[in-house]
Amino acid sequence: MALMGVQLVVSLLAASIMQRMAPHYSFARWLLCNGSLFRFKHPSEGELCALAGKQVPKPNRRDRRQNGENKPLTVPKDINLHLDKAPVNAIDALVLRFFLEYQWLVDFAVYTSGIFLFTECYYCVVDGRKEVNIGAIWCVLTVLFCLKTLHTLMSHYFRSEEGGERSVCMAFGFLSLLVAMLVLVVREDYLEFGLESGFSSLFDNLEVFAKQQGYADWSIPVTKLTVKLGLAAVCAYVGALLAFPGLRLAQTHLDAVKMNSERPLIQALLHMGFLSPVIVLVLWVKPIARDFLANAPMGKTSITLVPSASFDSLRLWVIVTLCVLRLLLTRYHLQAYLNLAPKWVEQMKKEAGRIAAIDIQRKVTRIFCYLTVITLQYLVPIFLILFSTLALKALGEGSWLSGAEETPGVTPALLMPTAAPVLPGGVDEDEDGVEDVEEDIQATVARLSEAFTALRSVLTPIFFRGLFAFLTWWVAACQVISSLFGMYFHQYLMQN
């Protein structure tokens, strides 16, 4: 009956509220339309003609019949053009590309955070070791939905006629495959993911579970090498998904730093947010993080800054804090992207020749239409790191308190509970049919409990700890690679 407890009720209630409140109030819609972001309006043909010192051409039917179509209006590139700005409102947001996908994912992430906080408070009051952690399930679903959203964005690049975006994604995919294969052969003494012990626990428990089900001669048909090759392929796929988000992050970071040149505190926070994936990488390098903090050299002696037993809790707090910091800096990055419109206009003024008025209008409009795409490219990698860390804490049986966590061991598969049999003739014909319904519900709950018990006996906390630790580290590594390449591209290659 644990499946029908408080957690499931709160989970269903949150899903119902999210569905009913989305048309009326949405955190994703508030993030873009709270009045803090300003878009730039494209100039009309009348404004361009006035700046160029000419009258607006009137459509002539005789010329249209003779020439087939009107010639496009052109203006000099060096006109004194200044774009008007206006706050982004809800009506403007409805025309943005992938707005519905953006709104649903961000709202789902917000409700997932609320359910996870509730489950953490619930486990502080009630011992829920025998219950299914609903908050962990929501976190895993959020990670999967984030990957699906990135896949949708990447498929948009693959459908592009130019093909340059497709080549970039494939190049980063092959590079990620090479890096992942190198990382997976590093010993646990240097990168403490716990994958080796996690895979050993998985294989041992699968063999025990198979023997309990009557398959005495059944053995695992795959080896650790096969599993690692499959994991490397998944890493290559994730690296291809995170190629353009990292490149875009580098551009918006440089523009946001220039935009806040007179605010040194904001600049320091922007740099800290940009370097936060590097900090996440270092946290799993054992000689640099755990060993150094446990035995920090101080002259001829060494002191303990953070005990080894408390390091896992510290790592969870650091990652969550860095993700919250990056979420708070979202507005600066989005406004830096929207400022590309006047930046492009200023660059156009330095060029010679003429340009079609429709090209100016399209360029300014296109920048605003892709606002939600840029927002997803900024937020989704943060969500991946954040909710992978939360799933690591919940499924890996971690703790927020220093020294409270215990490293889970390799536990054998548990015996399957047997559900109470329901006799077909155990109910009188004169009794009400409510008892039959209750017995059916109890039998269903018993079967679900049996399935979840079997799953928990095979997928132990030590396996989840290794899997989600590696996923969190790998997402940060992909973002470091792509963002550093984007930094080099925008600072050096674009200037040359």
One Martini backbone bead per residue (centre of mass of N, CA, C, O) as a GRO file, in nm:
protein
  496
    1MET     BB    1   0.049   0.066   0.001
    2ALA     BB    2   0.279   0.276  -0.068
    3LEU     BB    3   0.179   0.376  -0.352
    4MET     BB    4  -0.090   0.510  -0.192
    5GLY     BB    5   0.033   0.753  -0.072
    6VAL     BB    6   0.135   1.073  -0.026
    7GLN     BB    7   0.316   1.105  -0.276
    8LEU     BB    8   0.105   1.035  -0.495
    9VAL     BB    9  -0.097   1.253  -0.427
   10VAL     BB   10   0.094   1.496  -0.474
   11SER     BB   11   0.166   1.425  -0.766
   12LEU     BB   12  -0.123   1.440  -0.884
   13LEU     BB   13  -0.177   1.730  -0.790
   14ALA     BB   14   0.053   1.866  -0.949
   15ALA     BB   15  -0.039   1.775  -1.232
   16SER     BB   16  -0.315   1.916  -1.220
   17ILE     BB   17  -0.214   2.205  -1.170
   18MET     BB   18  -0.036   2.231  -1.421
   19GLN     BB   19  -0.269   2.193  -1.629
   20ARG     BB   20  -0.462   2.431  -1.518
   21MET     BB   21  -0.239   2.679  -1.488
   22ALA     BB   22  -0.100   2.729  -1.765
   23PRO     BB   23  -0.308   2.937  -1.903
   24HIS     BB   24  -0.272   3.151  -1.651
   25TYR     BB   25   0.004   3.035  -1.511
   26SER     BB   26   0.358   3.089  -1.591
   27PHE     BB   27   0.691   3.079  -1.540
   28ALA     BB   28   0.791   3.094  -1.831
   29ARG     BB   29   0.626   3.347  -1.909
   30TRP     BB   30   0.742   3.529  -1.683
   31LEU     BB   31   1.044   3.523  -1.767
   32LEU     BB   32   0.977   3.691  -2.043
   33CYS     BB   33   0.703   3.881  -1.929
   34ASN     BB   34   0.809   4.088  -1.672
   35GLY     BB   35   0.974   4.354  -1.810
   36SER     BB   36   1.304   4.294  -1.830
   37LEU     BB   37   1.268   4.253  -2.132
   38PHE     BB   38   1.403   4.375  -2.452
   39ARG     BB   39   1.294   4.454  -2.761
   40PHE     BB   40   1.337   4.501  -3.118
   41LYS     BB   41   1.220   4.695  -3.364
   42HIS     BB   42   1.136   4.707  -3.678
   43PRO     BB   43   1.158   4.895  -3.945
   44SER     BB   44   0.998   5.074  -4.157
   45GLU     BB   45   0.976   5.197  -4.472
   46GLY     BB   46   0.930   5.491  -4.388
   47GLU     BB   47   1.178   5.518  -4.201
   48LEU     BB   48   1.393   5.444  -4.414
   49CYS     BB   49   1.323   5.666  -4.617
   50ALA     BB   50   1.369   5.906  -4.425
   51LEU     BB   51   1.672   5.838  -4.373
   52ALA     BB   52   1.736   5.840  -4.698
   53GLY     BB   53   1.572   6.081  -4.843
   54LYS     BB   54   1.290   5.943  -4.927
   55GLN     BB   55   1.015   5.827  -5.069
   56VAL     BB   56   0.749   5.635  -5.065
   57PRO     BB   57   0.670   5.390  -5.263
   58LYS     BB   58   0.419   5.342  -5.484
   59PRO     BB   59   0.205   5.131  -5.605
   60ASN     BB   60   0.222   5.008  -5.950
   61ARG     BB   61   0.034   4.845  -6.175
   62ARG     BB   62   0.188   4.892  -6.438
   63ASP     BB   63   0.467   4.797  -6.337
   64ARG     BB   64   0.369   4.519  -6.241
   65ARG     BB   65   0.285   4.421  -6.527
   66GLN     BB   66   0.564   4.467  -6.667
   67ASN     BB   67   0.768   4.335  -6.432
   68GLY     BB   68   0.575   4.142  -6.231
   69GLU     BB   69   0.741   4.312  -6.003
   70ASN     BB   70   0.860   4.473  -5.750
   71LYS     BB   71   1.112   4.640  -5.637
   72PRO     BB   72   1.318   4.649  -5.394
   73LEU     BB   73   1.386   4.826  -5.122
   74THR     BB   74   1.660   5.050  -5.092
   75VAL     BB   75   1.937   5.127  -4.870
   76PRO     BB   76   2.172   5.258  -4.706
   77LYS     BB   77   2.394   5.134  -4.465
   78ASP     BB   78   2.474   5.440  -4.338
   79ILE     BB   79   2.237   5.493  -4.179
   80ASN     BB   80   2.058   5.655  -3.909
   81LEU     BB   81   1.993   5.383  -3.722
   82HIS     BB   82   1.734   5.329  -3.468
   83LEU     BB   83   1.611   5.114  -3.240
   84ASP     BB   84   1.324   5.023  -3.102
   85LYS     BB   85   1.200   4.954  -2.776
   86ALA     BB   86   1.034   4.672  -2.601
   87PRO     BB   87   0.860   4.494  -2.401
   88VAL     BB   88   0.800   4.174  -2.330
   89ASN     BB   89   0.509   4.000  -2.410
   90ALA     BB   90   0.267   3.763  -2.445
   91ILE     BB   91   0.203   3.819  -2.743
   92ASP     BB   92   0.496   3.796  -2.846
   93ALA     BB   93   0.551   3.495  -2.740
   94LEU     BB   94   0.352   3.330  -2.934
   95VAL     BB   95   0.562   3.361  -3.200
   96LEU     BB   96   0.766   3.178  -3.098
   97ARG     BB   97   0.994   2.946  -3.115
   98PHE     BB   98   0.920   2.683  -2.915
   99PHE     BB   99   0.721   2.781  -2.684
  100LEU     BB  100   0.568   2.528  -2.583
  101GLU     BB  101   0.817   2.363  -2.506
  102TYR     BB  102   0.928   2.569  -2.308
  103GLN     BB  103   0.688   2.592  -2.113
  104TRP     BB  104   0.664   2.295  -2.030
  105LEU     BB  105   0.953   2.241  -1.922
  106VAL     BB  106   0.976   2.465  -1.708
  107ASP     BB  107   0.724   2.388  -1.546
  108PHE     BB  108   0.812   2.100  -1.484
  109ALA     BB  109   1.069   2.180  -1.327
  110VAL     BB  110   0.926   2.335  -1.103
  111TYR     BB  111   0.746   2.100  -0.999
  112THR     BB  112   0.982   1.910  -0.940
  113SER     BB  113   1.107   2.080  -0.718
  114GLY     BB  114   0.863   2.070  -0.528
  115ILE     BB  115   0.847   1.759  -0.497
  116PHE     BB  116   1.134   1.718  -0.390
  117LEU     BB  117   1.100   1.888  -0.135
  118PHE     BB  118   0.872   1.720  -0.018
  119THR     BB  119   1.022   1.445  -0.001
  120GLU     BB  120   1.246   1.544   0.186
  121CYS     BB  121   1.056   1.622   0.420
  122TYR     BB  122   0.919   1.345   0.443
  123TYR     BB  123   1.187   1.182   0.515
  124CYS     BB  124   1.239   1.342   0.782
  125VAL     BB  125   0.970   1.222   0.922
  126VAL     BB  126   0.967   0.962   0.740
  127ASP     BB  127   1.027   0.626   0.685
  128GLY     BB  128   1.088   0.566   0.320
  129ARG     BB  129   1.244   0.298   0.223
  130LYS     BB  130   0.976   0.130   0.115
  131GLU     BB  131   0.940   0.357  -0.077
  132VAL     BB  132   0.872   0.542  -0.349
  133ASN     BB  133   1.050   0.796  -0.506
  134ILE     BB  134   0.889   1.046  -0.663
  135GLY     BB  135   1.105   1.268  -0.698
  136ALA     BB  136   1.303   1.091  -0.863
  137ILE     BB  137   1.114   1.041  -1.101
  138TRP     BB  138   1.087   1.338  -1.185
  139CYS     BB  139   1.390   1.385  -1.237
  140VAL     BB  140   1.422   1.173  -1.461
  141LEU     BB  141   1.209   1.295  -1.649
  142THR     BB  142   1.350   1.568  -1.687
  143VAL     BB  143   1.601   1.457  -1.823
  144LEU     BB  144   1.452   1.329  -2.065
  145PHE     BB  145   1.311   1.592  -2.164
  146CYS     BB  146   1.571   1.748  -2.219
  147LEU     BB  147   1.679   1.557  -2.437
  148LYS     BB  148   1.436   1.586  -2.624
  149THR     BB  149   1.464   1.891  -2.674
  150LEU     BB  150   1.750   1.880  -2.795
  151HIS     BB  151   1.667   1.695  -3.027
  152THR     BB  152   1.473   1.894  -3.161
  153LEU     BB  153   1.685   2.114  -3.215
  154MET     BB  154   1.881   1.937  -3.382
  155SER     BB  155   1.677   1.860  -3.606
  156HIS     BB  156   1.658   2.151  -3.708
  157TYR     BB  157   1.955   2.160  -3.808
  158PHE     BB  158   1.934   1.909  -4.003
  159ARG     BB  159   1.707   2.066  -4.189
  160SER     BB  160   1.905   2.242  -4.301
  161GLU     BB  161   2.029   2.362  -4.605
  162GLU     BB  162   2.329   2.425  -4.548
  163GLY     BB  163   2.484   2.213  -4.316
  164GLY     BB  164   2.668   2.335  -4.089
  165GLU     BB  165   2.523   2.234  -3.832
  166ARG     BB  166   2.557   1.933  -3.890
  167SER     BB  167   2.869   1.930  -3.877
  168VAL     BB  168   2.898   2.028  -3.586
  169CYS     BB  169   2.747   1.796  -3.445
  170MET     BB  170   2.925   1.566  -3.556
  171ALA     BB  171   3.197   1.666  -3.448
  172PHE     BB  172   3.113   1.663  -3.145
  173GLY     BB  173   3.038   1.365  -3.137
  174PHE     BB  174   3.321   1.247  -3.202
  175LEU     BB  175   3.470   1.393  -2.975
  176SER     BB  176   3.300   1.270  -2.743
  177LEU     BB  177   3.372   0.976  -2.799
  178LEU     BB  178   3.674   1.001  -2.744
  179VAL     BB  179   3.657   1.118  -2.455
  180ALA     BB  180   3.484   0.891  -2.329
  181MET     BB  181   3.687   0.657  -2.377
  182LEU     BB  182   3.906   0.788  -2.197
  183VAL     BB  183   3.742   0.815  -1.930
  184LEU     BB  184   3.652   0.504  -1.893
  185VAL     BB  185   3.975   0.419  -1.833
  186VAL     BB  186   3.979   0.555  -1.577
  187ARG     BB  187   4.046   0.542  -1.267
  188GLU     BB  188   3.903   0.571  -0.946
  189ASP     BB  189   4.148   0.738  -0.824
  190TYR     BB  190   4.059   0.996  -1.012
  191LEU     BB  191   3.755   0.904  -1.094
  192GLU     BB  192   3.471   0.905  -0.864
  193PHE     BB  193   3.195   0.752  -0.969
  194GLY     BB  194   3.130   0.419  -0.948
  195LEU     BB  195   3.096   0.223  -1.200
  196GLU     BB  196   3.224  -0.045  -1.130
  197SER     BB  197   3.048  -0.109  -0.877
  198GLY     BB  198   2.777  -0.073  -1.024
  199PHE     BB  199   2.808  -0.299  -1.237
  200SER     BB  200   2.861  -0.528  -1.040
  201SER     BB  201   2.591  -0.504  -0.894
  202LEU     BB  202   2.411  -0.554  -1.142
  203PHE     BB  203   2.514  -0.834  -1.230
  204ASP     BB  204   2.479  -0.987  -0.963
  205ASN     BB  205   2.170  -0.932  -0.928
  206LEU     BB  206   2.080  -1.061  -1.195
  207GLU     BB  207   2.173  -1.350  -1.129
  208VAL     BB  208   2.009  -1.386  -0.870
  209PHE     BB  209   1.732  -1.327  -0.997
  210ALA     BB  210   1.739  -1.556  -1.207
  211LYS     BB  211   1.757  -1.789  -0.999
  212GLN     BB  212   1.484  -1.721  -0.855
  213GLN     BB  213   1.323  -1.771  -1.143
  214GLY     BB  214   1.479  -2.055  -1.261
  215TYR     BB  215   1.764  -1.952  -1.397
  216ALA     BB  216   2.044  -2.123  -1.341
  217ASP     BB  217   2.203  -2.103  -1.641
  218TRP     BB  218   2.199  -1.801  -1.636
  219SER     BB  219   2.371  -1.534  -1.804
  220ILE     BB  220   2.549  -1.265  -1.882
  221PRO     BB  221   2.583  -1.155  -2.222
  222VAL     BB  222   2.750  -0.921  -2.106
  223THR     BB  223   2.996  -0.678  -2.071
  224LYS     BB  224   3.168  -0.411  -1.964
  225LEU     BB  225   3.265  -0.326  -2.244
  226THR     BB  226   2.987  -0.307  -2.375
  227VAL     BB  227   2.871  -0.099  -2.181
  228LYS     BB  228   3.087   0.121  -2.237
  229LEU     BB  229   3.027   0.152  -2.538
  230GLY     BB  230   2.734   0.240  -2.497
  231LEU     BB  231   2.804   0.485  -2.316
  232ALA     BB  232   2.977   0.630  -2.531
  233ALA     BB  233   2.745   0.671  -2.733
  234VAL     BB  234   2.573   0.845  -2.545
  235CYS     BB  235   2.789   1.066  -2.510
  236ALA     BB  236   2.795   1.150  -2.807
  237TYR     BB  237   2.500   1.241  -2.816
  238VAL     BB  238   2.520   1.456  -2.592
  239GLY     BB  239   2.745   1.622  -2.730
  240ALA     BB  240   2.572   1.701  -2.978
  241LEU     BB  241   2.345   1.846  -2.816
  242LEU     BB  242   2.574   2.053  -2.665
  243ALA     BB  243   2.700   2.233  -2.883
  244PHE     BB  244   2.519   2.494  -2.922
  245PRO     BB  245   2.482   2.576  -2.625
  246GLY     BB  246   2.789   2.641  -2.586
  247LEU     BB  247   2.822   2.850  -2.813
  248ARG     BB  248   2.600   3.043  -2.707
  249LEU     BB  249   2.717   3.094  -2.424
  250ALA     BB  250   2.971   3.244  -2.516
  251GLN     BB  251   2.829   3.483  -2.652
  252THR     BB  252   2.646   3.581  -2.415
  253HIS     BB  253   2.878   3.626  -2.217
  254LEU     BB  254   3.033   3.846  -2.366
  255ASP     BB  255   2.789   4.041  -2.394
  256ALA     BB  256   2.720   4.060  -2.087
  257VAL     BB  257   2.988   4.182  -1.995
  258LYS     BB  258   2.968   4.438  -2.174
  259MET     BB  259   2.688   4.536  -2.070
  260ASN     BB  260   2.837   4.520  -1.755
  261SER     BB  261   3.096   4.718  -1.729
  262GLU     BB  262   2.974   4.898  -1.464
  263ARG     BB  263   2.937   4.597  -1.311
  264PRO     BB  264   3.142   4.404  -1.128
  265LEU     BB  265   2.956   4.201  -0.985
  266ILE     BB  266   2.815   4.086  -1.234
  267GLN     BB  267   3.074   3.996  -1.373
  268ALA     BB  268   3.160   3.793  -1.156
  269LEU     BB  269   2.904   3.615  -1.179
  270LEU     BB  270   2.936   3.547  -1.479
  271HIS     BB  271   3.209   3.404  -1.452
  272MET     BB  272   3.113   3.194  -1.247
  273GLY     BB  273   2.894   3.069  -1.427
  274PHE     BB  274   3.085   2.987  -1.663
  275LEU     BB  275   3.285   2.812  -1.456
  276SER     BB  276   3.104   2.593  -1.317
  277PRO     BB  277   3.165   2.332  -1.487
  278VAL     BB  278   3.459   2.315  -1.388
  279ILE     BB  279   3.390   2.262  -1.091
  280VAL     BB  280   3.238   1.999  -1.144
  281LEU     BB  281   3.481   1.845  -1.252
  282VAL     BB  282   3.668   1.871  -0.998
  283LEU     BB  283   3.482   1.719  -0.784
  284TRP     BB  284   3.570   1.422  -0.932
  285VAL     BB  285   3.868   1.477  -0.864
  286LYS     BB  286   4.031   1.330  -0.620
  287PRO     BB  287   4.317   1.475  -0.585
  288ILE     BB  288   4.183   1.773  -0.589
  289ALA     BB  289   3.943   1.737  -0.387
  290ARG     BB  290   3.928   1.518  -0.157
  291ASP     BB  291   4.234   1.490  -0.084
  292PHE     BB  292   4.294   1.792  -0.043
  293LEU     BB  293   4.077   1.856   0.180
  294ALA     BB  294   4.175   1.626   0.380
  295ASN     BB  295   4.505   1.710   0.291
  296ALA     BB  296   4.610   2.005   0.344
  297PRO     BB  297   4.875   2.189   0.283
  298MET     BB  298   5.080   2.325   0.576
  299GLY     BB  299   5.366   2.310   0.505
  300LYS     BB  300   5.471   2.034   0.696
  301THR     BB  301   5.172   2.011   0.717
  302SER     BB  302   4.828   1.892   0.765
  303ILE     BB  303   4.490   1.966   0.691
  304THR     BB  304   4.133   1.951   0.757
  305LEU     BB  305   3.875   2.087   0.585
  306VAL     BB  306   3.732   1.818   0.461
  307PRO     BB  307   3.593   1.547   0.521
  308SER     BB  308   3.536   1.258   0.353
  309ALA     BB  309   3.241   1.210   0.474
  310SER     BB  310   3.152   1.526   0.376
  311PHE     BB  311   3.197   1.558   0.062
  312ASP     BB  312   2.928   1.470  -0.072
  313SER     BB  313   2.758   1.699   0.050
  314LEU     BB  314   2.924   1.933  -0.059
  315ARG     BB  315   2.884   1.867  -0.358
  316LEU     BB  316   2.581   1.906  -0.369
  317TRP     BB  317   2.575   2.205  -0.277
  318VAL     BB  318   2.756   2.324  -0.499
  319ILE     BB  319   2.590   2.246  -0.747
  320VAL     BB  320   2.322   2.379  -0.668
  321THR     BB  321   2.437   2.666  -0.637
  322LEU     BB  322   2.540   2.699  -0.929
  323CYS     BB  323   2.264   2.659  -1.066
  324VAL     BB  324   2.121   2.897  -0.929
  325LEU     BB  325   2.309   3.113  -1.037
  326ARG     BB  326   2.249   3.062  -1.340
  327LEU     BB  327   1.945   3.120  -1.317
  328LEU     BB  328   1.981   3.424  -1.219
  329LEU     BB  329   2.143   3.491  -1.510
  330THR     BB  330   1.937   3.478  -1.746
  331ARG     BB  331   1.863   3.775  -1.820
  332TYR     BB  332   2.145   3.865  -1.922
  333HIS     BB  333   2.163   3.665  -2.160
  334LEU     BB  334   1.901   3.742  -2.310
  335GLN     BB  335   1.968   4.044  -2.350
  336ALA     BB  336   2.228   3.995  -2.506
  337TYR     BB  337   2.082   3.867  -2.745
  338LEU     BB  338   1.887   4.104  -2.817
  339ASN     BB  339   2.142   4.302  -2.872
  340LEU     BB  340   2.210   4.202  -3.166
  341ALA     BB  341   2.050   4.403  -3.331
  342PRO     BB  342   2.210   4.674  -3.279
  343LYS     BB  343   2.483   4.545  -3.344
  344TRP     BB  344   2.420   4.491  -3.643
  345VAL     BB  345   2.361   4.781  -3.723
  346GLU     BB  346   2.643   4.898  -3.654
  347GLN     BB  347   2.790   4.713  -3.856
  348MET     BB  348   2.638   4.808  -4.113
  349LYS     BB  349   2.736   5.111  -4.110
  350LYS     BB  350   3.046   5.022  -4.193
  351GLU     BB  351   2.927   4.965  -4.462
  352ALA     BB  352   2.897   4.939  -4.802
  353GLY     BB  353   2.616   5.029  -4.970
  354ARG     BB  354   2.326   4.832  -5.017
  355ILE     BB  355   1.995   4.750  -4.874
  356ALA     BB  356   1.730   4.577  -4.807
  357ALA     BB  357   1.459   4.635  -4.613
  358ILE     BB  358   1.373   4.337  -4.569
  359ASP     BB  359   1.645   4.246  -4.442
  360ILE     BB  360   1.630   4.416  -4.190
  361GLN     BB  361   1.361   4.307  -4.083
  362ARG     BB  362   1.442   4.007  -4.071
  363LYS     BB  363   1.684   4.025  -3.880
  364VAL     BB  364   1.538   4.150  -3.634
  365THR     BB  365   1.309   3.937  -3.614
  366ARG     BB  366   1.479   3.674  -3.589
  367ILE     BB  367   1.605   3.730  -3.314
  368PHE     BB  368   1.332   3.720  -3.157
  369CYS     BB  369   1.215   3.437  -3.253
  370TYR     BB  370   1.480   3.286  -3.100
  371LEU     BB  371   1.450   3.316  -2.788
  372THR     BB  372   1.354   3.030  -2.689
  373VAL     BB  373   1.595   2.877  -2.800
  374ILE     BB  374   1.807   3.021  -2.624
  375THR     BB  375   1.676   2.950  -2.354
  376LEU     BB  376   1.704   2.644  -2.383
  377GLN     BB  377   2.018   2.644  -2.426
  378TYR     BB  378   2.058   2.756  -2.131
  379LEU     BB  379   1.869   2.572  -1.937
  380VAL     BB  380   1.904   2.265  -1.999
  381PRO     BB  381   2.193   2.214  -1.886
  382ILE     BB  382   2.112   2.294  -1.599
  383PHE     BB  383   1.893   2.078  -1.560
  384LEU     BB  384   2.074   1.833  -1.598
  385ILE     BB  385   2.259   1.885  -1.354
  386LEU     BB  386   2.050   1.925  -1.131
  387PHE     BB  387   1.867   1.656  -1.167
  388SER     BB  388   2.103   1.460  -1.150
  389THR     BB  389   2.180   1.536  -0.862
  390LEU     BB  390   1.905   1.472  -0.730
  391ALA     BB  391   1.905   1.175  -0.821
  392LEU     BB  392   2.165   1.103  -0.677
  393LYS     BB  393   2.057   1.157  -0.392
  394ALA     BB  394   1.800   0.974  -0.395
  395LEU     BB  395   1.909   0.698  -0.533
  396GLY     BB  396   2.201   0.709  -0.367
  397GLU     BB  397   2.161   0.781  -0.065
  398GLY     BB  398   2.202   1.060   0.027
  399SER     BB  399   2.314   1.373   0.190
  400TRP     BB  400   2.299   1.705   0.332
  401LEU     BB  401   2.460   1.601   0.565
  402SER     BB  402   2.740   1.592   0.736
  403GLY     BB  403   2.827   1.252   0.766
  404ALA     BB  404   2.542   1.089   0.698
  405GLU     BB  405   2.651   0.930   0.483
  406GLU     BB  406   2.644   0.611   0.314
  407THR     BB  407   2.803   0.372   0.155
  408PRO     BB  408   2.680   0.167  -0.057
  409GLY     BB  409   2.635  -0.156  -0.106
  410VAL     BB  410   2.634  -0.480  -0.224
  411THR     BB  411   2.325  -0.602  -0.286
  412PRO     BB  412   2.125  -0.846  -0.287
  413ALA     BB  413   1.868  -1.000  -0.394
  414LEU     BB  414   1.551  -1.005  -0.321
  415LEU     BB  415   1.278  -1.139  -0.216
  416MET     BB  416   0.982  -1.214  -0.340
  417PRO     BB  417   0.677  -1.108  -0.300
  418THR     BB  418   0.369  -1.246  -0.214
  419ALA     BB  419   0.061  -1.241  -0.309
  420ALA     BB  420  -0.252  -1.255  -0.221
  421PRO     BB  421  -0.483  -1.468  -0.291
  422VAL     BB  422  -0.770  -1.474  -0.506
  423LEU     BB  423  -1.065  -1.610  -0.470
  424PRO     BB  424  -1.329  -1.676  -0.677
  425GLY     BB  425  -1.541  -1.795  -0.426
  426GLY     BB  426  -1.526  -1.566  -0.174
  427VAL     BB  427  -1.805  -1.438  -0.279
  428ASP     BB  428  -2.107  -1.350  -0.243
  429GLU     BB  429  -2.389  -1.283  -0.433
  430ASP     BB  430  -2.529  -1.076  -0.218
  431GLU     BB  431  -2.303  -0.896  -0.231
  432ASP     BB  432  -2.140  -0.635  -0.290
  433GLY     BB  433  -1.918  -0.507  -0.551
  434VAL     BB  434  -1.703  -0.353  -0.377
  435GLU     BB  435  -1.521  -0.590  -0.284
  436ASP     BB  436  -1.410  -0.658  -0.563
  437VAL     BB  437  -1.273  -0.388  -0.612
  438GLU     BB  438  -1.085  -0.397  -0.365
  439GLU     BB  439  -0.937  -0.659  -0.446
  440ASP     BB  440  -0.828  -0.553  -0.714
  441ILE     BB  441  -0.662  -0.323  -0.595
  442GLN     BB  442  -0.486  -0.496  -0.409
  443ALA     BB  443  -0.364  -0.671  -0.634
  444THR     BB  444  -0.238  -0.441  -0.796
  445VAL     BB  445  -0.059  -0.327  -0.571
  446ALA     BB  446   0.096  -0.591  -0.524
  447ARG     BB  447   0.220  -0.608  -0.808
  448LEU     BB  448   0.365  -0.335  -0.801
  449SER     BB  449   0.533  -0.393  -0.551
  450GLU     BB  450   0.678  -0.634  -0.673
  451ALA     BB  451   0.813  -0.484  -0.909
  452PHE     BB  452   0.965  -0.267  -0.739
  453THR     BB  453   1.125  -0.466  -0.568
  454ALA     BB  454   1.279  -0.595  -0.803
  455LEU     BB  455   1.408  -0.333  -0.906
  456ARG     BB  456   1.555  -0.258  -0.633
  457SER     BB  457   1.727  -0.526  -0.622
  458VAL     BB  458   1.892  -0.452  -0.886
  459LEU     BB  459   1.876  -0.133  -0.849
  460THR     BB  460   2.103   0.006  -0.677
  461PRO     BB  461   2.246   0.275  -0.525
  462ILE     BB  462   2.533   0.227  -0.646
  463PHE     BB  463   2.439   0.248  -0.939
  464PHE     BB  464   2.309   0.533  -0.934
  465ARG     BB  465   2.560   0.682  -0.838
  466GLY     BB  466   2.737   0.623  -1.087
  467LEU     BB  467   2.548   0.718  -1.316
  468PHE     BB  468   2.480   1.022  -1.217
  469ALA     BB  469   2.768   1.113  -1.181
  470PHE     BB  470   2.851   1.080  -1.476
  471LEU     BB  471   2.630   1.256  -1.605
  472THR     BB  472   2.701   1.520  -1.465
  473TRP     BB  473   2.996   1.532  -1.559
  474TRP     BB  474   2.944   1.514  -1.869
  475VAL     BB  475   2.775   1.768  -1.911
  476ALA     BB  476   2.998   1.958  -1.810
  477ALA     BB  477   3.212   1.872  -2.019
  478CYS     BB  478   3.057   1.951  -2.277
  479GLN     BB  479   3.028   2.253  -2.198
  480VAL     BB  480   3.326   2.317  -2.182
  481ILE     BB  481   3.408   2.248  -2.470
  482SER     BB  482   3.201   2.426  -2.630
  483SER     BB  483   3.250   2.704  -2.483
  484LEU     BB  484   3.555   2.730  -2.541
  485PHE     BB  485   3.526   2.720  -2.845
  486GLY     BB  486   3.333   2.964  -2.859
  487MET     BB  487   3.532   3.167  -2.740
  488TYR     BB  488   3.745   3.138  -2.963
  489PHE     BB  489   3.562   3.206  -3.204
  490HIS     BB  490   3.452   3.497  -3.109
  491GLN     BB  491   3.743   3.631  -3.040
  492TYR     BB  492   3.917   3.536  -3.310
  493LEU     BB  493   3.776   3.433  -3.574
  494MET     BB  494   3.565   3.668  -3.610
  495GLN     BB  495   3.783   3.901  -3.620
  496ASN     BB  496   3.934   3.761  -3.875
   0.00000   0.00000   0.00000
